[in-house]
């Protein structure tokens, strides 16, 4: 995750390597679901998705910055079953 300036906001930029994503999920189901849910979600406790784009080697998601890291990482570090 990196932080970039987007208009007057600080945005978290999630960067996903295409090679790695296709290796583990050839149809990109998880990435497509994440993008669809975040694009439709409108709730104060869910990060807002501002934009998505891709390069030759990566997928990018620009979302609202929330200090503390990703929920998935927090859950896996505490051994919650997902």
PyMOL commands that set and color helices and strands:
alter all, ss='L'
color gray80, all
select helices_A, chain A and resi 18-24+29-40+71-77
alter helices_A, ss='H'
color red, helices_A
select strands_A, chain A and resi 2-6+9-17+49-54+58-64
alter strands_A, ss='S'
color yellow, strands_A
deselect
rebuild
show_as cartoon
